[in-house]
Amino acid sequence: MMRSFRDVLQAAQQGRPSRIAVAVAEDEDVLLALAEAYRHGLAQAALVGDRDKIKAAAGRAGIELSGFDIVHEPDAKAAARQAVALVSSGQAQLVMKGLISTADILRAVLDKEIGLRTGRVLSHVAVMEIDGYDRLMLLTDAAMNIAPDVNQKAQIVQNAVIVAKALGIKQPKVAPLAAVEVVNPDMPATLDAAILAKMADRGQIKGCVIDGPLALDNAVSLEAARHKGIVSPVAGMADILLAPNIETGNALYKSVVYFAKAQIGGIIAGAKAPVILTSRADSPQAKLNSIALGVIVSQLG
């Protein structure tokens, strides 16, 4: 089981280098991350976008482009479609967002003709390396689904399980988060948590153990769970934290980054191939972590 991003990076280096198709690859930060990934032997890249703007961005960043292919397409939406088409045709294994809106790249990912649809919900899966914990922890969904219903949450869990398996977690433990540990009809998150736990018991959600509702302290701390007398296969040992809504997930994600100074990476899961959507606010290390994460998920097949 991988316990740090160092392990993730090493695992990504073991396989054959992946090829990343970058939509509108005119972003200096993205090019810097790709150059680091190339230097580490993780991935090669097809840079789709305006050739002159890509070269100018690389020049500003001090990056040598000899290891990359440039696919000239000056129109941003057409570049997104072309990048996705490279993946759907098997010429690349991952797609990455460049200088384009998230909505436009996801529109290409979901395109009925050349896209990467699977019929599942797309969801963001963050992986966190936090000081004081002996394992990587996953958080979903902090960036995509605003207020998922219970069926969408089941798919979001299933997406996160795929990422957990790529990290070597054979039977991930999933904690649907709420403010309390008991079912309260006035708190919909607790009802969803109980339903998800029963769905997992009956094999409707596969490859994981789910128990909830659990408050955050009881999900990640055995001591907190013992104090409250919670007997659970998940309490204190959660691998995947399922946020009840995007506000909770986003606040937790950013708290871990800015207060706990955690190492972090993330991908969009649920498509036929991982989608790497890094924020301009992400550190260069977070971008490299996200690429490495996408590589190992793509290698899972």
N, C-alpha and C positions, 0 to 999 in steps of 0.2 A: 504494500500500500504506500502510495506517495504521501509524504508528510510535510513537504515544503515545495516551494516553487523551484528550488534547486533540483529536487527530484523530478519535477515536471519537465524542466529544461533538459535534464539528462535523458529522460525517457523519449522526449521528442527528437533528440539527437540520434537515437538508436536506429530509427527507421530510415527509409529512403526520404530525402528532402521533399517536402510537399511543394506544390506550386499554388501561389495565392494570386487570384485575379482581383486587382484593386480598381474600384470604380472611381473615376475622376482623381487620378493619382497626382494631384498638383499641390499636395499639402506637405510642408516641410517636416512636420512632426511624424506623419505617417511614413514618409520616406526614411527618416532617421530610424524608426522602429524596424522597418523592413531591412535596412542596411545591417542593423544589429542581428536580426534573425538570419540573414544571409551569412554574416560573419560567424555565427554560432553553428552554421550548417543545418538550420531548421527548415529553411524554405527558400525557394526562388520566387520571383514575382513577375507577373505580366501587368504592366502599368498601363491602364486604359485611360485615355484622356487627351488633352491638347498637348502635342509633343513639345512645342516650344515652352509652354507653361511648366510642364514637368521638368524639362531641362533647367529652366530658370530656378525653380524651387530647389532642385538638387544642388545647383550652384550656390545658392544662398546657404544651404545646409552643409556644404562641403562634402557632398556625397558623390562617389564615382558610380555611374550607372552601367558600367560594362557588364555587370552580372545580371542585369535585368532586361526583359523585352519591353519595348514600348509599342503599344497599339494605338495609333493615332485616331482619335474620335473627339472632336472639339465640342460636340453637343453633350451636355451633362447627362440627360436622361437616356440618350442613345448609348453613352459610355457605360452607364449602369447596366443596361440590357446586355451589352456586349460582354461585360465582366461576368454577369450571371450566366450567359450562354457558354462562356468558356468552361464554367463548372458543370453545367447540365450536360455538356457534350463530352465531359471527361478529360478536357485539356487542362483543367486545374482542379484542385481538391477543396479549396476554400475561397470564399469571397470576402473582401474587406472594404469597408467604407473609406473613401478618401474625402475630397472637398465637395461633398454633396449632402443634401439633407437626408436624415434617417428615413423620412417618408418616401423619398424618391428611390432610395436603394431597396427598401422593403417592397415597394410596388414592383420593382423588377424581380425580386426574389419570388414574389407571389404571382408573377405573370403566368397565365394559363398556357402560353405557347412555349416559352423558353425558361420558365421559372423552376423553382425547387420545391414546389408544394408537396406535402405528404398527407394533407388532410388534418394534420394536428395543429393545435395552437402554437404560434411562435412565442417563445418566452426567453427572457434574459436569465442566465445562470452566472452568478458571481462566485468566484472561489477566493477564499480569504485565508491568509497565513497570519495568525494573530499571536503575539508574544504571550506565553503562558499556557498555550494549548499544544498538545502533542500531535495534532492532526490538522489537516486542511478542513475548512468548514465551507459549505455551500449555502448560498442565499438566493432565493428566487421568490417573486419576480420584482426586481427593483427598478425596472426601466421600461417595460412594454405594456403589460396589461393593467388597466387602471383599477377596475373593481371586478375581478373574475368571479364567476359563479362556481358552484361546486364541481360541475362537469369540466369547466376550464381549469380549475385547480388540479383536478385529477390528471389532466394532460400536462400541466406545468410540472407536476411532480414527476411524471413519466419522463419528461425531457431532462429534468435534473438527475434522475437515476442514470440515464445514459452517460452524462458527464461524470457522475460518481464512479461508474464502472470503469471509465477510461482512466480514472485516478487509482484504480486498483481496489476500490471499496466494493467487495463482493455482494454484500447485503446491506445497503445504506439504511440508516435509521433516520426517519423523517419526522420532524416536529412541526405540525401546523400551529403557528403562533396565535395567541390571543392574550387578553389582559389577565385572564384567570385560568385555573386548571380544571374547572368544572363546567358542565354544560349549563348555559343560562339562555332560556328562550329569548330574552331581550338583547342578547349579544350574538348576532348572526355568525360571527367568526367561530364561536364555540360550536354551533350546530354544524357548520361545514367541517370543522375538525373531526367531530365525532363520526360524521358520515364517511369522510375519507378513511378514517381508521377502520371502519367496518368494511368499506370497499376493498381495502388491502387484505383484511382477514379473509374475504371471500374470493380473492384472486382477481378482482376487477382492476386493481392497480398492481402491477407485477414487479418483482425483483427488488422489493424493499419491505421494510417494516415501518408502519405508521402508527403513532399513538398521539392523541391529543383530545382536547385542547391542552396546550402547555404554554405557560408564560415563559418569557425569554430566560429568566434565571433558572427555572426548572429544566429547561431544554438543554442548557449547556453546563450546568453545575450539579454534580452528584450531591454535594453538600447541601445545596438549596433544596434539591428534591427530597433528601432524607429529612431535613428539617420540617418539610411540609407533609411528610408521610406518604409521598407519592411512590407507588410501586408500579414500575413501567419498564418495558424493554428499551425505551427511547430516552426517558428522562435522564438528564445529565450526560448523555452520550450521543446527542444528535449529530448526524453528519450533514443533514440538509435542513435548513430553516425555511419554512414556507410562510411568506408574509401574507397577511389577510388582504392587503390592498397595496397599491403602489406607494402611497404616502408612508406607510410603515416600512416597507422594503427600502425605499429610497433614503429615508432618514437613518435607518440602521446601517445601510451601505456607507453613507457619507460619514456617519459617526465613527465607524470602524476605520475609515481612511484618515480622517482628520484628527480624531481624538486618540485613537489607539495606534495610529501610524502603521497600520497593517499593510503587508504586501497584498496586492489584489490583482485579479485578472478576471475576464469574463467574456462570454460569447452569447450569441443568440442561437438557441437550439430549437428543434422542431421542424427544420427544413431538411432537405436531402443532404446538405452539407453545412458545416458550421459557418456562421456569419460573424465576422469580427467587426464590432462597432465600438471603437474607442472614442472617448470624449477628448476634446482639445485640452480639458483640464487634467486628464490622466497623466501621470508621470511617465517618462520614457521606460522605466522598469515595468510599470503596469501594462504598457502597450506590448512590450516583449513578452510578459507573462501571458497576455491574452492570445498572442500569436502561438506561443508554445502550447497553450491549452487547446486552441483550435486544431493544432497539428495532431495532438494525441487523440482527440475525439475523432478526427477524420481518419486516423489510422485504425481506429476500432472497427471501421467498416460499416 
